[in-house]
Amino acid sequence: MKTVLMFAVAALLAGSAHAQKVAAAQVPAAAKATFQAKFPAVKTVAWEKEGTDYEAGFKQNGKTMSAVITPAGVLQETETDMKVAELPAAVRATLARDYKAYQVKEAATIAKADGRTVYEAEVSKGGKEQDVLFTADGKVVTQ
């Protein structure tokens, strides 16, 4: 239980940084070029600054997505929103067991640049929200 609590606190702290909206003109050319190369059909993009990186929010094939890109144009991850019921069964089981006092509000699949796929669940308890990341087998991860 201590491990779960430590991961929950770490996820809460990691999720506490707020992204800032930025105009496309403020996004480095390399980041915009990478986005256009990876998602050429996307015409409408909302940019945010997330730490030192840039996050492009967009829709593709009817799905809400985002891509995190460094100022130098390196794609870090792509996130695709999904229904909570679409999370892998092992993730849903961990949520039911370890987060039963929480409301699961949203879910997403995240494709990391290193080839890993993780699943994100936004959980809420007492008005406080946090994002928790899982492997497909239901283990909580910190990054």
Contacts in CASP RR format, 6 or more apart in sequence:
PFRMAT RR
TARGET T0000
AUTHOR 0000-0000-0000
METHOD contacts of the structure
MODEL  1
MKTVLMFAVAALLAGSAHAQKVAAAQVPAAAKATFQAKFPAVKTVAWEKE
GTDYEAGFKQNGKTMSAVITPAGVLQETETDMKVAELPAAVRATLARDYK
AYQVKEAATIAKADGRTVYEAEVSKGGKEQDVLFTADGKVVTQ
4 98 0 8 1.000
4 140 0 8 1.000
7 132 0 8 1.000
7 140 0 8 1.000
7 142 0 8 1.000
8 130 0 8 1.000
8 132 0 8 1.000
10 142 0 8 1.000
11 130 0 8 1.000
11 131 0 8 1.000
11 132 0 8 1.000
11 133 0 8 1.000
11 140 0 8 1.000
11 142 0 8 1.000
12 128 0 8 1.000
12 130 0 8 1.000
14 131 0 8 1.000
14 142 0 8 1.000
15 130 0 8 1.000
15 131 0 8 1.000
17 50 0 8 1.000
17 51 0 8 1.000
19 48 0 8 1.000
19 49 0 8 1.000
19 50 0 8 1.000
19 51 0 8 1.000
19 55 0 8 1.000
20 48 0 8 1.000
20 49 0 8 1.000
21 46 0 8 1.000
21 47 0 8 1.000
21 48 0 8 1.000
22 47 0 8 1.000
22 48 0 8 1.000
22 49 0 8 1.000
22 54 0 8 1.000
23 47 0 8 1.000
24 32 0 8 1.000
24 45 0 8 1.000
24 47 0 8 1.000
26 47 0 8 1.000
26 49 0 8 1.000
27 47 0 8 1.000
27 54 0 8 1.000
28 54 0 8 1.000
28 71 0 8 1.000
28 72 0 8 1.000
28 73 0 8 1.000
30 71 0 8 1.000
30 72 0 8 1.000
30 73 0 8 1.000
31 54 0 8 1.000
31 69 0 8 1.000
31 70 0 8 1.000
31 71 0 8 1.000
31 72 0 8 1.000
31 73 0 8 1.000
33 73 0 8 1.000
34 69 0 8 1.000
34 73 0 8 1.000
34 74 0 8 1.000
34 75 0 8 1.000
35 42 0 8 1.000
35 45 0 8 1.000
35 56 0 8 1.000
35 67 0 8 1.000
35 69 0 8 1.000
38 67 0 8 1.000
38 75 0 8 1.000
38 78 0 8 1.000
39 56 0 8 1.000
39 58 0 8 1.000
39 60 0 8 1.000
39 67 0 8 1.000
41 60 0 8 1.000
42 58 0 8 1.000
42 59 0 8 1.000
42 60 0 8 1.000
44 58 0 8 1.000
44 59 0 8 1.000
45 56 0 8 1.000
45 57 0 8 1.000
45 58 0 8 1.000
46 56 0 8 1.000
46 57 0 8 1.000
46 58 0 8 1.000
47 54 0 8 1.000
47 55 0 8 1.000
47 56 0 8 1.000
47 57 0 8 1.000
48 54 0 8 1.000
48 55 0 8 1.000
48 57 0 8 1.000
49 55 0 8 1.000
50 68 0 8 1.000
52 70 0 8 1.000
52 71 0 8 1.000
53 68 0 8 1.000
53 69 0 8 1.000
53 70 0 8 1.000
53 71 0 8 1.000
53 76 0 8 1.000
54 68 0 8 1.000
54 69 0 8 1.000
54 70 0 8 1.000
54 71 0 8 1.000
55 66 0 8 1.000
55 67 0 8 1.000
55 68 0 8 1.000
55 69 0 8 1.000
56 66 0 8 1.000
56 67 0 8 1.000
56 69 0 8 1.000
57 64 0 8 1.000
57 65 0 8 1.000
57 66 0 8 1.000
57 67 0 8 1.000
58 64 0 8 1.000
58 65 0 8 1.000
58 66 0 8 1.000
58 67 0 8 1.000
59 65 0 8 1.000
63 80 0 8 1.000
63 81 0 8 1.000
64 80 0 8 1.000
64 81 0 8 1.000
65 78 0 8 1.000
65 79 0 8 1.000
65 80 0 8 1.000
65 81 0 8 1.000
66 78 0 8 1.000
66 79 0 8 1.000
67 75 0 8 1.000
67 77 0 8 1.000
67 78 0 8 1.000
67 79 0 8 1.000
68 75 0 8 1.000
68 76 0 8 1.000
68 77 0 8 1.000
68 78 0 8 1.000
68 79 0 8 1.000
69 75 0 8 1.000
69 76 0 8 1.000
70 76 0 8 1.000
74 113 0 8 1.000
75 113 0 8 1.000
76 112 0 8 1.000
76 113 0 8 1.000
77 110 0 8 1.000
77 111 0 8 1.000
77 112 0 8 1.000
77 113 0 8 1.000
78 110 0 8 1.000
78 111 0 8 1.000
79 108 0 8 1.000
79 109 0 8 1.000
79 110 0 8 1.000
79 111 0 8 1.000
79 120 0 8 1.000
80 108 0 8 1.000
80 109 0 8 1.000
80 110 0 8 1.000
80 111 0 8 1.000
81 106 0 8 1.000
81 107 0 8 1.000
81 108 0 8 1.000
82 107 0 8 1.000
82 108 0 8 1.000
82 109 0 8 1.000
83 107 0 8 1.000
84 92 0 8 1.000
84 104 0 8 1.000
84 106 0 8 1.000
84 107 0 8 1.000
84 121 0 8 1.000
85 92 0 8 1.000
86 107 0 8 1.000
87 95 0 8 1.000
87 107 0 8 1.000
87 119 0 8 1.000
87 121 0 8 1.000
87 134 0 8 1.000
88 119 0 8 1.000
88 134 0 8 1.000
88 136 0 8 1.000
88 137 0 8 1.000
88 138 0 8 1.000
90 134 0 8 1.000
90 136 0 8 1.000
90 137 0 8 1.000
90 138 0 8 1.000
91 119 0 8 1.000
91 121 0 8 1.000
91 134 0 8 1.000
91 136 0 8 1.000
91 138 0 8 1.000
93 138 0 8 1.000
94 134 0 8 1.000
94 138 0 8 1.000
94 139 0 8 1.000
94 140 0 8 1.000
95 102 0 8 1.000
95 104 0 8 1.000
95 121 0 8 1.000
95 123 0 8 1.000
98 140 0 8 1.000
99 121 0 8 1.000
99 123 0 8 1.000
99 132 0 8 1.000
101 125 0 8 1.000
102 123 0 8 1.000
102 124 0 8 1.000
102 125 0 8 1.000
103 123 0 8 1.000
103 124 0 8 1.000
103 125 0 8 1.000
104 121 0 8 1.000
104 122 0 8 1.000
104 123 0 8 1.000
105 122 0 8 1.000
105 123 0 8 1.000
105 124 0 8 1.000
105 129 0 8 1.000
106 121 0 8 1.000
106 122 0 8 1.000
107 119 0 8 1.000
107 120 0 8 1.000
107 121 0 8 1.000
107 122 0 8 1.000
108 119 0 8 1.000
108 120 0 8 1.000
109 117 0 8 1.000
109 118 0 8 1.000
109 119 0 8 1.000
109 120 0 8 1.000
110 117 0 8 1.000
110 118 0 8 1.000
110 119 0 8 1.000
110 120 0 8 1.000
110 133 0 8 1.000
111 117 0 8 1.000
112 118 0 8 1.000
117 136 0 8 1.000
118 133 0 8 1.000
118 134 0 8 1.000
118 135 0 8 1.000
118 141 0 8 1.000
119 133 0 8 1.000
119 134 0 8 1.000
119 135 0 8 1.000
119 136 0 8 1.000
119 138 0 8 1.000
120 131 0 8 1.000
120 132 0 8 1.000
120 133 0 8 1.000
120 134 0 8 1.000
121 131 0 8 1.000
121 132 0 8 1.000
121 134 0 8 1.000
122 129 0 8 1.000
122 130 0 8 1.000
122 131 0 8 1.000
123 129 0 8 1.000
123 130 0 8 1.000
123 131 0 8 1.000
123 132 0 8 1.000
124 130 0 8 1.000
132 140 0 8 1.000
133 140 0 8 1.000
133 141 0 8 1.000
133 142 0 8 1.000
133 143 0 8 1.000
134 140 0 8 1.000
134 141 0 8 1.000
135 141 0 8 1.000
END
